[in-house]
Amino acid sequence: MRLTHHGVALYNRYSAQREFYATPECFPWSAPIMFWLVTDMHCAMLQYNHSAGELRKVAECLLKQW
C-alpha cells in the first residue's frame, strides 16, 4: 500500500527531526491525516517497542480503521 510506505517514511523523518519542533503540530506534515497516522504510530512504538516490520503493520491497521 503506497500510503503505508509514505506513512512509515514520514514516521522515520518525524522521529529524526521531532526535536527541532516545539510540538507535533509544528512539524511540516504532508497532509492532515499524516499527523494522526504518525503520532499514533509513535505511541504504538513507545508502548510496544515495535520493530520496523511491526510498525508497518500498525500503519496498515490504522489506515484500515479510517
PDBQT receptor file of N, H, CA, C and O in Angstrom, charges set to zero:
ATOM      1  N   MET A   1       0.847  -1.174   0.000  1.00  0.00    +0.000 N 
ATOM      2  CA  MET A   1       0.000   0.000   0.000  1.00  0.00    +0.000 C 
ATOM      3  C   MET A   1       0.894   1.239   0.000  1.00  0.00    +0.000 C 
ATOM      4  O   MET A   1       1.766   1.392   0.855  1.00  0.00    +0.000 OA
ATOM      5  N   ARG A   2       0.670   2.083  -0.936  1.00  0.00    +0.000 N 
ATOM      6  H   ARG A   2      -0.039   1.958  -1.631  1.00  0.00    +0.000 HD
ATOM      7  CA  ARG A   2       1.526   3.254  -1.130  1.00  0.00    +0.000 C 
ATOM      8  C   ARG A   2       1.470   4.229   0.051  1.00  0.00    +0.000 C 
ATOM      9  O   ARG A   2       2.492   4.772   0.469  1.00  0.00    +0.000 OA
ATOM     10  N   LEU A   3       0.272   4.438   0.576  1.00  0.00    +0.000 N 
ATOM     11  H   LEU A   3      -0.558   3.996   0.236  1.00  0.00    +0.000 HD
ATOM     12  CA  LEU A   3       0.129   5.355   1.702  1.00  0.00    +0.000 C 
ATOM     13  C   LEU A   3       0.830   4.812   2.942  1.00  0.00    +0.000 C 
ATOM     14  O   LEU A   3       1.375   5.577   3.737  1.00  0.00    +0.000 OA
ATOM     15  N   THR A   4       0.816   3.495   3.107  1.00  0.00    +0.000 N 
ATOM     16  H   THR A   4       0.373   2.873   2.461  1.00  0.00    +0.000 HD
ATOM     17  CA  THR A   4       1.527   2.887   4.234  1.00  0.00    +0.000 C 
ATOM     18  C   THR A   4       3.023   3.164   4.123  1.00  0.00    +0.000 C 
ATOM     19  O   THR A   4       3.662   3.536   5.107  1.00  0.00    +0.000 OA
ATOM     20  N   HIS A   5       3.574   2.985   2.943  1.00  0.00    +0.000 N 
ATOM     21  H   HIS A   5       3.055   2.683   2.144  1.00  0.00    +0.000 HD
ATOM     22  CA  HIS A   5       5.002   3.257   2.728  1.00  0.00    +0.000 C 
ATOM     23  C   HIS A   5       5.316   4.728   3.024  1.00  0.00    +0.000 C 
ATOM     24  O   HIS A   5       6.314   5.042   3.672  1.00  0.00    +0.000 OA
ATOM     25  N   HIS A   6       4.459   5.613   2.544  1.00  0.00    +0.000 N 
ATOM     26  H   HIS A   6       3.648   5.358   2.017  1.00  0.00    +0.000 HD
ATOM     27  CA  HIS A   6       4.643   7.046   2.804  1.00  0.00    +0.000 C 
ATOM     28  C   HIS A   6       4.546   7.329   4.307  1.00  0.00    +0.000 C 
ATOM     29  O   HIS A   6       5.312   8.133   4.838  1.00  0.00    +0.000 OA
ATOM     30  N   GLY A   7       3.612   6.673   4.985  1.00  0.00    +0.000 N 
ATOM     31  H   GLY A   7       2.990   6.020   4.553  1.00  0.00    +0.000 HD
ATOM     32  CA  GLY A   7       3.451   6.866   6.427  1.00  0.00    +0.000 C 
ATOM     33  C   GLY A   7       4.674   6.426   7.207  1.00  0.00    +0.000 C 
ATOM     34  O   GLY A   7       5.098   7.107   8.141  1.00  0.00    +0.000 OA
ATOM     35  N   VAL A   8       5.244   5.289   6.830  1.00  0.00    +0.000 N 
ATOM     36  H   VAL A   8       4.900   4.736   6.071  1.00  0.00    +0.000 HD
ATOM     37  CA  VAL A   8       6.445   4.797   7.516  1.00  0.00    +0.000 C 
ATOM     38  C   VAL A   8       7.621   5.724   7.239  1.00  0.00    +0.000 C 
ATOM     39  O   VAL A   8       8.399   6.029   8.142  1.00  0.00    +0.000 OA
ATOM     40  N   ALA A   9       7.754   6.174   5.993  1.00  0.00    +0.000 N 
ATOM     41  H   ALA A   9       7.122   5.926   5.259  1.00  0.00    +0.000 HD
ATOM     42  CA  ALA A   9       8.841   7.103   5.655  1.00  0.00    +0.000 C 
ATOM     43  C   ALA A   9       8.687   8.413   6.426  1.00  0.00    +0.000 C 
ATOM     44  O   ALA A   9       9.665   8.966   6.930  1.00  0.00    +0.000 OA
ATOM     45  N   LEU A  10       7.463   8.899   6.512  1.00  0.00    +0.000 N 
ATOM     46  H   LEU A  10       6.668   8.450   6.104  1.00  0.00    +0.000 HD
ATOM     47  CA  LEU A  10       7.225  10.138   7.250  1.00  0.00    +0.000 C 
ATOM     48  C   LEU A  10       7.445   9.931   8.748  1.00  0.00    +0.000 C 
ATOM     49  O   LEU A  10       7.939  10.828   9.432  1.00  0.00    +0.000 OA
ATOM     50  N   TYR A  11       7.082   8.761   9.257  1.00  0.00    +0.000 N 
ATOM     51  H   TYR A  11       6.681   8.033   8.701  1.00  0.00    +0.000 HD
ATOM     52  CA  TYR A  11       7.343   8.445  10.663  1.00  0.00    +0.000 C 
ATOM     53  C   TYR A  11       8.856   8.503  10.933  1.00  0.00    +0.000 C 
ATOM     54  O   TYR A  11       9.293   9.075  11.932  1.00  0.00    +0.000 OA
ATOM     55  N   ASN A  12       9.642   7.910  10.040  1.00  0.00    +0.000 N 
ATOM     56  H   ASN A  12       9.287   7.445   9.228  1.00  0.00    +0.000 HD
ATOM     57  CA  ASN A  12      11.101   7.927  10.210  1.00  0.00    +0.000 C 
ATOM     58  C   ASN A  12      11.636   9.350  10.182  1.00  0.00    +0.000 C 
ATOM     59  O   ASN A  12      12.508   9.703  10.977  1.00  0.00    +0.000 OA
ATOM     60  N   ARG A  13      11.118  10.172   9.270  1.00  0.00    +0.000 N 
ATOM     61  H   ARG A  13      10.410   9.886   8.624  1.00  0.00    +0.000 HD
ATOM     62  CA  ARG A  13      11.555  11.572   9.190  1.00  0.00    +0.000 C 
ATOM     63  C   ARG A  13      11.135  12.336  10.446  1.00  0.00    +0.000 C 
ATOM     64  O   ARG A  13      11.913  13.112  11.000  1.00  0.00    +0.000 OA
ATOM     65  N   TYR A  14       9.897  12.106  10.889  1.00  0.00    +0.000 N 
ATOM     66  H   TYR A  14       9.265  11.475  10.439  1.00  0.00    +0.000 HD
ATOM     67  CA  TYR A  14       9.404  12.762  12.104  1.00  0.00    +0.000 C 
ATOM     68  C   TYR A  14      10.263  12.367  13.310  1.00  0.00    +0.000 C 
ATOM     69  O   TYR A  14      10.641  13.219  14.114  1.00  0.00    +0.000 OA
ATOM     70  N   SER A  15      10.564  11.086  13.427  1.00  0.00    +0.000 N 
ATOM     71  H   SER A  15      10.257  10.394  12.773  1.00  0.00    +0.000 HD
ATOM     72  CA  SER A  15      11.373  10.607  14.558  1.00  0.00    +0.000 C 
ATOM     73  C   SER A  15      12.761  11.243  14.567  1.00  0.00    +0.000 C 
ATOM     74  O   SER A  15      13.305  11.559  15.625  1.00  0.00    +0.000 OA
ATOM     75  N   ALA A  16      13.320  11.423  13.384  1.00  0.00    +0.000 N 
ATOM     76  H   ALA A  16      12.878  11.166  12.525  1.00  0.00    +0.000 HD
ATOM     77  CA  ALA A  16      14.667  12.000  13.296  1.00  0.00    +0.000 C 
ATOM     78  C   ALA A  16      14.682  13.503  13.542  1.00  0.00    +0.000 C 
ATOM     79  O   ALA A  16      15.687  14.046  14.000  1.00  0.00    +0.000 OA
ATOM     80  N   GLN A  17      13.556  14.191  13.237  1.00  0.00    +0.000 N 
ATOM     81  H   GLN A  17      12.740  13.750  12.865  1.00  0.00    +0.000 HD
ATOM     82  CA  GLN A  17      13.557  15.652  13.289  1.00  0.00    +0.000 C 
ATOM     83  C   GLN A  17      12.633  16.251  14.352  1.00  0.00    +0.000 C 
ATOM     84  O   GLN A  17      12.577  17.473  14.489  1.00  0.00    +0.000 OA
ATOM     85  N   ARG A  18      11.918  15.429  15.098  1.00  0.00    +0.000 N 
ATOM     86  H   ARG A  18      11.964  14.436  14.987  1.00  0.00    +0.000 HD
ATOM     87  CA  ARG A  18      10.898  15.983  16.002  1.00  0.00    +0.000 C 
ATOM     88  C   ARG A  18      11.476  16.889  17.084  1.00  0.00    +0.000 C 
ATOM     89  O   ARG A  18      10.763  17.742  17.613  1.00  0.00    +0.000 OA
ATOM     90  N   GLU A  19      12.732  16.726  17.417  1.00  0.00    +0.000 N 
ATOM     91  H   GLU A  19      13.312  16.033  16.988  1.00  0.00    +0.000 HD
ATOM     92  CA  GLU A  19      13.343  17.577  18.442  1.00  0.00    +0.000 C 
ATOM     93  C   GLU A  19      13.479  19.033  17.991  1.00  0.00    +0.000 C 
ATOM     94  O   GLU A  19      13.668  19.927  18.815  1.00  0.00    +0.000 OA
ATOM     95  N   PHE A  20      13.382  19.266  16.681  1.00  0.00    +0.000 N 
ATOM     96  H   PHE A  20      13.228  18.539  16.011  1.00  0.00    +0.000 HD
ATOM     97  CA  PHE A  20      13.514  20.620  16.145  1.00  0.00    +0.000 C 
ATOM     98  C   PHE A  20      12.201  21.403  16.149  1.00  0.00    +0.000 C 
ATOM     99  O   PHE A  20      12.176  22.578  15.783  1.00  0.00    +0.000 OA
ATOM    100  N   TYR A  21      11.099  20.746  16.568  1.00  0.00    +0.000 N 
ATOM    101  H   TYR A  21      11.119  19.791  16.866  1.00  0.00    +0.000 HD
ATOM    102  CA  TYR A  21       9.778  21.377  16.570  1.00  0.00    +0.000 C 
ATOM    103  C   TYR A  21       9.213  21.388  17.985  1.00  0.00    +0.000 C 
ATOM    104  O   TYR A  21       9.348  20.415  18.728  1.00  0.00    +0.000 OA
ATOM    105  N   ALA A  22       8.591  22.479  18.342  1.00  0.00    +0.000 N 
ATOM    106  H   ALA A  22       8.482  23.269  17.739  1.00  0.00    +0.000 HD
ATOM    107  CA  ALA A  22       8.067  22.641  19.702  1.00  0.00    +0.000 C 
ATOM    108  C   ALA A  22       6.971  21.622  20.015  1.00  0.00    +0.000 C 
ATOM    109  O   ALA A  22       6.899  21.108  21.131  1.00  0.00    +0.000 OA
ATOM    110  N   THR A  23       6.131  21.336  19.040  1.00  0.00    +0.000 N 
ATOM    111  H   THR A  23       6.190  21.754  18.134  1.00  0.00    +0.000 HD
ATOM    112  CA  THR A  23       5.038  20.379  19.218  1.00  0.00    +0.000 C 
ATOM    113  C   THR A  23       4.890  19.571  17.932  1.00  0.00    +0.000 C 
ATOM    114  O   THR A  23       5.383  19.992  16.885  1.00  0.00    +0.000 OA
ATOM    115  N   PRO A  24       4.226  18.424  17.987  1.00  0.00    +0.000 N 
ATOM    116  CA  PRO A  24       3.979  17.668  16.752  1.00  0.00    +0.000 C 
ATOM    117  C   PRO A  24       3.189  18.474  15.712  1.00  0.00    +0.000 C 
ATOM    118  O   PRO A  24       3.369  18.279  14.510  1.00  0.00    +0.000 OA
ATOM    119  N   GLU A  25       2.337  19.354  16.162  1.00  0.00    +0.000 N 
ATOM    120  H   GLU A  25       2.190  19.512  17.138  1.00  0.00    +0.000 HD
ATOM    121  CA  GLU A  25       1.546  20.171  15.244  1.00  0.00    +0.000 C 
ATOM    122  C   GLU A  25       2.423  21.104  14.402  1.00  0.00    +0.000 C 
ATOM    123  O   GLU A  25       2.028  21.496  13.304  1.00  0.00    +0.000 OA
ATOM    124  N   CYS A  26       3.594  21.457  14.902  1.00  0.00    +0.000 N 
ATOM    125  H   CYS A  26       3.914  21.139  15.794  1.00  0.00    +0.000 HD
ATOM    126  CA  CYS A  26       4.502  22.356  14.187  1.00  0.00    +0.000 C 
ATOM    127  C   CYS A  26       5.283  21.649  13.084  1.00  0.00    +0.000 C 
ATOM    128  O   CYS A  26       5.850  22.308  12.212  1.00  0.00    +0.000 OA
ATOM    129  N   PHE A  27       5.321  20.325  13.109  1.00  0.00    +0.000 N 
ATOM    130  H   PHE A  27       4.860  19.789  13.817  1.00  0.00    +0.000 HD
ATOM    131  CA  PHE A  27       6.044  19.563  12.096  1.00  0.00    +0.000 C 
ATOM    132  C   PHE A  27       5.359  19.749  10.733  1.00  0.00    +0.000 C 
ATOM    133  O   PHE A  27       4.131  19.804  10.681  1.00  0.00    +0.000 OA
ATOM    134  N   PRO A  28       6.115  19.847   9.632  1.00  0.00    +0.000 N 
ATOM    135  CA  PRO A  28       5.504  20.065   8.308  1.00  0.00    +0.000 C 
ATOM    136  C   PRO A  28       4.903  18.780   7.716  1.00  0.00    +0.000 C 
ATOM    137  O   PRO A  28       5.541  18.097   6.916  1.00  0.00    +0.000 OA
ATOM    138  N   TRP A  29       3.681  18.469   8.119  1.00  0.00    +0.000 N 
ATOM    139  H   TRP A  29       3.162  19.024   8.769  1.00  0.00    +0.000 HD
ATOM    140  CA  TRP A  29       3.000  17.263   7.643  1.00  0.00    +0.000 C 
ATOM    141  C   TRP A  29       2.606  17.415   6.183  1.00  0.00    +0.000 C 
ATOM    142  O   TRP A  29       2.243  18.507   5.745  1.00  0.00    +0.000 OA
ATOM    143  N   SER A  30       2.677  16.329   5.429  1.00  0.00    +0.000 N 
ATOM    144  H   SER A  30       2.973  15.442   5.784  1.00  0.00    +0.000 HD
ATOM    145  CA  SER A  30       2.313  16.361   4.009  1.00  0.00    +0.000 C 
ATOM    146  C   SER A  30       0.799  16.432   3.818  1.00  0.00    +0.000 C 
ATOM    147  O   SER A  30       0.324  16.901   2.784  1.00  0.00    +0.000 OA
ATOM    148  N   ALA A  31       0.043  15.968   4.809  1.00  0.00    +0.000 N 
ATOM    149  H   ALA A  31       0.429  15.587   5.649  1.00  0.00    +0.000 HD
ATOM    150  CA  ALA A  31      -1.423  16.016   4.784  1.00  0.00    +0.000 C 
ATOM    151  C   ALA A  31      -1.907  15.893   6.226  1.00  0.00    +0.000 C 
ATOM    152  O   ALA A  31      -1.221  15.293   7.054  1.00  0.00    +0.000 OA
ATOM    153  N   PRO A  32      -3.072  16.449   6.540  1.00  0.00    +0.000 N 
ATOM    154  CA  PRO A  32      -3.555  16.384   7.923  1.00  0.00    +0.000 C 
ATOM    155  C   PRO A  32      -3.666  14.961   8.482  1.00  0.00    +0.000 C 
ATOM    156  O   PRO A  32      -3.385  14.743   9.660  1.00  0.00    +0.000 OA
ATOM    157  N   ILE A  33      -4.065  14.004   7.665  1.00  0.00    +0.000 N 
ATOM    158  H   ILE A  33      -4.293  14.182   6.708  1.00  0.00    +0.000 HD
ATOM    159  CA  ILE A  33      -4.194  12.630   8.158  1.00  0.00    +0.000 C 
ATOM    160  C   ILE A  33      -2.848  12.051   8.586  1.00  0.00    +0.000 C 
ATOM    161  O   ILE A  33      -2.794  11.167   9.441  1.00  0.00    +0.000 OA
ATOM    162  N   MET A  34      -1.773  12.545   7.999  1.00  0.00    +0.000 N 
ATOM    163  H   MET A  34      -1.817  13.263   7.305  1.00  0.00    +0.000 HD
ATOM    164  CA  MET A  34      -0.457  12.029   8.339  1.00  0.00    +0.000 C 
ATOM    165  C   MET A  34      -0.082  12.379   9.778  1.00  0.00    +0.000 C 
ATOM    166  O   MET A  34       0.647  11.630  10.428  1.00  0.00    +0.000 OA
ATOM    167  N   PHE A  35      -0.573  13.511  10.276  1.00  0.00    +0.000 N 
ATOM    168  H   PHE A  35      -1.165  14.120   9.748  1.00  0.00    +0.000 HD
ATOM    169  CA  PHE A  35      -0.351  13.862  11.686  1.00  0.00    +0.000 C 
ATOM    170  C   PHE A  35      -0.881  12.750  12.575  1.00  0.00    +0.000 C 
ATOM    171  O   PHE A  35      -0.185  12.276  13.472  1.00  0.00    +0.000 OA
ATOM    172  N   TRP A  36      -2.121  12.335  12.321  1.00  0.00    +0.000 N 
ATOM    173  H   TRP A  36      -2.687  12.721  11.591  1.00  0.00    +0.000 HD
ATOM    174  CA  TRP A  36      -2.753  11.318  13.156  1.00  0.00    +0.000 C 
ATOM    175  C   TRP A  36      -2.101   9.953  12.969  1.00  0.00    +0.000 C 
ATOM    176  O   TRP A  36      -1.877   9.232  13.941  1.00  0.00    +0.000 OA
ATOM    177  N   LEU A  37      -1.804   9.604  11.747  1.00  0.00    +0.000 N 
ATOM    178  H   LEU A  37      -1.986  10.189  10.958  1.00  0.00    +0.000 HD
ATOM    179  CA  LEU A  37      -1.167   8.317  11.476  1.00  0.00    +0.000 C 
ATOM    180  C   LEU A  37       0.195   8.225  12.176  1.00  0.00    +0.000 C 
ATOM    181  O   LEU A  37       0.468   7.255  12.884  1.00  0.00    +0.000 OA
ATOM    182  N   VAL A  38       1.023   9.209  11.981  1.00  0.00    +0.000 N 
ATOM    183  H   VAL A  38       0.802   9.997  11.406  1.00  0.00    +0.000 HD
ATOM    184  CA  VAL A  38       2.386   9.163  12.526  1.00  0.00    +0.000 C 
ATOM    185  C   VAL A  38       2.391   9.275  14.049  1.00  0.00    +0.000 C 
ATOM    186  O   VAL A  38       3.157   8.573  14.709  1.00  0.00    +0.000 OA
ATOM    187  N   THR A  39       1.566  10.131  14.612  1.00  0.00    +0.000 N 
ATOM    188  H   THR A  39       0.944  10.701  14.075  1.00  0.00    +0.000 HD
ATOM    189  CA  THR A  39       1.562  10.240  16.081  1.00  0.00    +0.000 C 
ATOM    190  C   THR A  39       0.998   8.974  16.717  1.00  0.00    +0.000 C 
ATOM    191  O   THR A  39       1.453   8.573  17.788  1.00  0.00    +0.000 OA
ATOM    192  N   ASP A  40       0.009   8.331  16.077  1.00  0.00    +0.000 N 
ATOM    193  H   ASP A  40      -0.362   8.657  15.207  1.00  0.00    +0.000 HD
ATOM    194  CA  ASP A  40      -0.488   7.045  16.589  1.00  0.00    +0.000 C 
ATOM    195  C   ASP A  40       0.578   5.958  16.454  1.00  0.00    +0.000 C 
ATOM    196  O   ASP A  40       0.726   5.116  17.340  1.00  0.00    +0.000 OA
ATOM    197  N   MET A  41       1.314   5.979  15.351  1.00  0.00    +0.000 N 
ATOM    198  H   MET A  41       1.193   6.663  14.632  1.00  0.00    +0.000 HD
ATOM    199  CA  MET A  41       2.411   5.022  15.178  1.00  0.00    +0.000 C 
ATOM    200  C   MET A  41       3.481   5.252  16.239  1.00  0.00    +0.000 C 
ATOM    201  O   MET A  41       4.033   4.298  16.786  1.00  0.00    +0.000 OA
ATOM    202  N   HIS A  42       3.769   6.507  16.526  1.00  0.00    +0.000 N 
ATOM    203  H   HIS A  42       3.320   7.282  16.082  1.00  0.00    +0.000 HD
ATOM    204  CA  HIS A  42       4.777   6.830  17.540  1.00  0.00    +0.000 C 
ATOM    205  C   HIS A  42       4.348   6.321  18.920  1.00  0.00    +0.000 C 
ATOM    206  O   HIS A  42       5.163   5.780  19.667  1.00  0.00    +0.000 OA
ATOM    207  N   CYS A  43       3.083   6.495  19.249  1.00  0.00    +0.000 N 
ATOM    208  H   CYS A  43       2.420   6.935  18.643  1.00  0.00    +0.000 HD
ATOM    209  CA  CYS A  43       2.569   5.982  20.534  1.00  0.00    +0.000 C 
ATOM    210  C   CYS A  43       2.700   4.466  20.609  1.00  0.00    +0.000 C 
ATOM    211  O   CYS A  43       3.109   3.926  21.636  1.00  0.00    +0.000 OA
ATOM    212  N   ALA A  44       2.352   3.774  19.513  1.00  0.00    +0.000 N 
ATOM    213  H   ALA A  44       2.020   4.213  18.678  1.00  0.00    +0.000 HD
ATOM    214  CA  ALA A  44       2.470   2.315  19.479  1.00  0.00    +0.000 C 
ATOM    215  C   ALA A  44       3.921   1.883  19.612  1.00  0.00    +0.000 C 
ATOM    216  O   ALA A  44       4.225   0.909  20.300  1.00  0.00    +0.000 OA
ATOM    217  N   MET A  45       4.812   2.607  18.956  1.00  0.00    +0.000 N 
ATOM    218  H   MET A  45       4.565   3.399  18.398  1.00  0.00    +0.000 HD
ATOM    219  CA  MET A  45       6.237   2.279  19.023  1.00  0.00    +0.000 C 
ATOM    220  C   MET A  45       6.751   2.398  20.456  1.00  0.00    +0.000 C 
ATOM    221  O   MET A  45       7.486   1.533  20.932  1.00  0.00    +0.000 OA
ATOM    222  N   LEU A  46       6.365   3.461  21.131  1.00  0.00    +0.000 N 
ATOM    223  H   LEU A  46       5.768   4.164  20.744  1.00  0.00    +0.000 HD
ATOM    224  CA  LEU A  46       6.800   3.655  22.517  1.00  0.00    +0.000 C 
ATOM    225  C   LEU A  46       6.179   2.629  23.454  1.00  0.00    +0.000 C 
ATOM    226  O   LEU A  46       6.847   2.122  24.356  1.00  0.00    +0.000 OA
ATOM    227  N   GLN A  47       4.913   2.324  23.244  1.00  0.00    +0.000 N 
ATOM    228  H   GLN A  47       4.371   2.736  22.511  1.00  0.00    +0.000 HD
ATOM    229  CA  GLN A  47       4.199   1.424  24.146  1.00  0.00    +0.000 C 
ATOM    230  C   GLN A  47       4.636  -0.032  23.975  1.00  0.00    +0.000 C 
ATOM    231  O   GLN A  47       4.798  -0.753  24.960  1.00  0.00    +0.000 OA
ATOM    232  N   TYR A  48       4.826  -0.465  22.724  1.00  0.00    +0.000 N 
ATOM    233  H   TYR A  48       4.694   0.121  21.924  1.00  0.00    +0.000 HD
ATOM    234  CA  TYR A  48       5.092  -1.879  22.458  1.00  0.00    +0.000 C 
ATOM    235  C   TYR A  48       6.497  -2.167  21.933  1.00  0.00    +0.000 C 
ATOM    236  O   TYR A  48       6.844  -3.327  21.712  1.00  0.00    +0.000 OA
ATOM    237  N   ASN A  49       7.308  -1.134  21.732  1.00  0.00    +0.000 N 
ATOM    238  H   ASN A  49       7.026  -0.191  21.912  1.00  0.00    +0.000 HD
ATOM    239  CA  ASN A  49       8.678  -1.298  21.229  1.00  0.00    +0.000 C 
ATOM    240  C   ASN A  49       8.694  -2.106  19.931  1.00  0.00    +0.000 C 
ATOM    241  O   ASN A  49       9.432  -3.084  19.803  1.00  0.00    +0.000 OA
ATOM    242  N   HIS A  50       7.875  -1.686  18.978  1.00  0.00    +0.000 N 
ATOM    243  H   HIS A  50       7.276  -0.892  19.081  1.00  0.00    +0.000 HD
ATOM    244  CA  HIS A  50       7.742  -2.396  17.702  1.00  0.00    +0.000 C 
ATOM    245  C   HIS A  50       8.998  -2.308  16.854  1.00  0.00    +0.000 C 
ATOM    246  O   HIS A  50       9.742  -1.330  16.920  1.00  0.00    +0.000 OA
ATOM    247  N   SER A  51       9.224  -3.343  16.057  1.00  0.00    +0.000 N 
ATOM    248  H   SER A  51       8.619  -4.138  16.003  1.00  0.00    +0.000 HD
ATOM    249  CA  SER A  51      10.269  -3.322  15.030  1.00  0.00    +0.000 C 
ATOM    250  C   SER A  51       9.719  -2.563  13.825  1.00  0.00    +0.000 C 
ATOM    251  O   SER A  51       8.557  -2.157  13.824  1.00  0.00    +0.000 OA
ATOM    252  N   ALA A  52      10.550  -2.372  12.800  1.00  0.00    +0.000 N 
ATOM    253  H   ALA A  52      11.494  -2.702  12.800  1.00  0.00    +0.000 HD
ATOM    254  CA  ALA A  52      10.111  -1.663  11.598  1.00  0.00    +0.000 C 
ATOM    255  C   ALA A  52       8.971  -2.415  10.907  1.00  0.00    +0.000 C 
ATOM    256  O   ALA A  52       8.016  -1.796  10.439  1.00  0.00    +0.000 OA
ATOM    257  N   GLY A  53       9.066  -3.733  10.842  1.00  0.00    +0.000 N 
ATOM    258  H   GLY A  53       9.842  -4.237  11.223  1.00  0.00    +0.000 HD
ATOM    259  CA  GLY A  53       8.005  -4.529  10.226  1.00  0.00    +0.000 C 
ATOM    260  C   GLY A  53       6.704  -4.447  10.996  1.00  0.00    +0.000 C 
ATOM    261  O   GLY A  53       5.632  -4.348  10.400  1.00  0.00    +0.000 OA
ATOM    262  N   GLU A  54       6.788  -4.486  12.310  1.00  0.00    +0.000 N 
ATOM    263  H   GLU A  54       7.660  -4.565  12.794  1.00  0.00    +0.000 HD
ATOM    264  CA  GLU A  54       5.593  -4.373  13.140  1.00  0.00    +0.000 C 
ATOM    265  C   GLU A  54       4.978  -2.983  13.015  1.00  0.00    +0.000 C 
ATOM    266  O   GLU A  54       3.757  -2.832  13.024  1.00  0.00    +0.000 OA
ATOM    267  N   LEU A  55       5.829  -1.979  12.900  1.00  0.00    +0.000 N 
ATOM    268  H   LEU A  55       6.822  -2.102  12.893  1.00  0.00    +0.000 HD
ATOM    269  CA  LEU A  55       5.335  -0.615  12.757  1.00  0.00    +0.000 C 
ATOM    270  C   LEU A  55       4.579  -0.449  11.439  1.00  0.00    +0.000 C 
ATOM    271  O   LEU A  55       3.582   0.271  11.379  1.00  0.00    +0.000 OA
ATOM    272  N   ARG A  56       5.051  -1.110  10.392  1.00  0.00    +0.000 N 
ATOM    273  H   ARG A  56       5.861  -1.694  10.440  1.00  0.00    +0.000 HD
ATOM    274  CA  ARG A  56       4.353  -1.079   9.108  1.00  0.00    +0.000 C 
ATOM    275  C   ARG A  56       2.959  -1.703   9.243  1.00  0.00    +0.000 C 
ATOM    276  O   ARG A  56       1.996  -1.206   8.660  1.00  0.00    +0.000 OA
ATOM    277  N   LYS A  57       2.856  -2.787  10.010  1.00  0.00    +0.000 N 
ATOM    278  H   LYS A  57       3.638  -3.191  10.483  1.00  0.00    +0.000 HD
ATOM    279  CA  LYS A  57       1.548  -3.421  10.241  1.00  0.00    +0.000 C 
ATOM    280  C   LYS A  57       0.630  -2.493  11.030  1.00  0.00    +0.000 C 
ATOM    281  O   LYS A  57      -0.573  -2.442  10.775  1.00  0.00    +0.000 OA
ATOM    282  N   VAL A  58       1.194  -1.765  11.980  1.00  0.00    +0.000 N 
ATOM    283  H   VAL A  58       2.171  -1.807  12.186  1.00  0.00    +0.000 HD
ATOM    284  CA  VAL A  58       0.408  -0.782  12.732  1.00  0.00    +0.000 C 
ATOM    285  C   VAL A  58      -0.146   0.265  11.778  1.00  0.00    +0.000 C 
ATOM    286  O   VAL A  58      -1.317   0.635  11.869  1.00  0.00    +0.000 OA
ATOM    287  N   ALA A  59       0.687   0.742  10.869  1.00  0.00    +0.000 N 
ATOM    288  H   ALA A  59       1.638   0.441  10.795  1.00  0.00    +0.000 HD
ATOM    289  CA  ALA A  59       0.238   1.745   9.899  1.00  0.00    +0.000 C 
ATOM    290  C   ALA A  59      -0.892   1.188   9.040  1.00  0.00    +0.000 C 
ATOM    291  O   ALA A  59      -1.880   1.882   8.799  1.00  0.00    +0.000 OA
ATOM    292  N   GLU A  60      -0.762  -0.051   8.575  1.00  0.00    +0.000 N 
ATOM    293  H   GLU A  60       0.040  -0.614   8.770  1.00  0.00    +0.000 HD
ATOM    294  CA  GLU A  60      -1.812  -0.669   7.762  1.00  0.00    +0.000 C 
ATOM    295  C   GLU A  60      -3.124  -0.780   8.541  1.00  0.00    +0.000 C 
ATOM    296  O   GLU A  60      -4.195  -0.496   8.005  1.00  0.00    +0.000 OA
ATOM    297  N   CYS A  61      -3.035  -1.190   9.794  1.00  0.00    +0.000 N 
ATOM    298  H   CYS A  61      -2.165  -1.420  10.229  1.00  0.00    +0.000 HD
ATOM    299  CA  CYS A  61      -4.242  -1.323  10.633  1.00  0.00    +0.000 C 
ATOM    300  C   CYS A  61      -4.899   0.038  10.863  1.00  0.00    +0.000 C 
ATOM    301  O   CYS A  61      -6.121   0.167  10.786  1.00  0.00    +0.000 OA
ATOM    302  N   LEU A  62      -4.081   1.046  11.144  1.00  0.00    +0.000 N 
ATOM    303  H   LEU A  62      -3.088   0.941  11.206  1.00  0.00    +0.000 HD
ATOM    304  CA  LEU A  62      -4.625   2.379  11.381  1.00  0.00    +0.000 C 
ATOM    305  C   LEU A  62      -5.325   2.918  10.142  1.00  0.00    +0.000 C 
ATOM    306  O   LEU A  62      -6.387   3.533  10.243  1.00  0.00    +0.000 OA
ATOM    307  N   LEU A  63      -4.731   2.688   8.971  1.00  0.00    +0.000 N 
ATOM    308  H   LEU A  63      -3.869   2.188   8.889  1.00  0.00    +0.000 HD
ATOM    309  CA  LEU A  63      -5.333   3.170   7.735  1.00  0.00    +0.000 C 
ATOM    310  C   LEU A  63      -6.650   2.449   7.448  1.00  0.00    +0.000 C 
ATOM    311  O   LEU A  63      -7.582   3.051   6.914  1.00  0.00    +0.000 OA
ATOM    312  N   LYS A  64      -6.732   1.179   7.795  1.00  0.00    +0.000 N 
ATOM    313  H   LYS A  64      -5.975   0.690   8.228  1.00  0.00    +0.000 HD
ATOM    314  CA  LYS A  64      -7.985   0.429   7.606  1.00  0.00    +0.000 C 
ATOM    315  C   LYS A  64      -9.086   0.970   8.517  1.00  0.00    +0.000 C 
ATOM    316  O   LYS A  64     -10.259   0.968   8.144  1.00  0.00    +0.000 OA
ATOM    317  N   GLN A  65      -8.711   1.429   9.705  1.00  0.00    +0.000 N 
ATOM    318  H   GLN A  65      -7.758   1.430  10.008  1.00  0.00    +0.000 HD
ATOM    319  CA  GLN A  65      -9.687   1.985  10.637  1.00  0.00    +0.000 C 
ATOM    320  C   GLN A  65     -10.299   3.278  10.102  1.00  0.00    +0.000 C 
ATOM    321  O   GLN A  65     -11.461   3.579  10.377  1.00  0.00    +0.000 OA
ATOM    322  N   TRP A  66      -9.516   4.043   9.339  1.00  0.00    +0.000 N 
ATOM    323  H   TRP A  66      -8.572   3.799   9.117  1.00  0.00    +0.000 HD
ATOM    324  CA  TRP A  66     -10.006   5.292   8.807  1.00  0.00    +0.000 C 
ATOM    325  C   TRP A  66     -10.651   5.020   7.485  1.00  0.00    +0.000 C 
ATOM    326  O   TRP A  66     -11.146   5.943   6.838  1.00  0.00    +0.000 OA
TER     327      TRP A  66
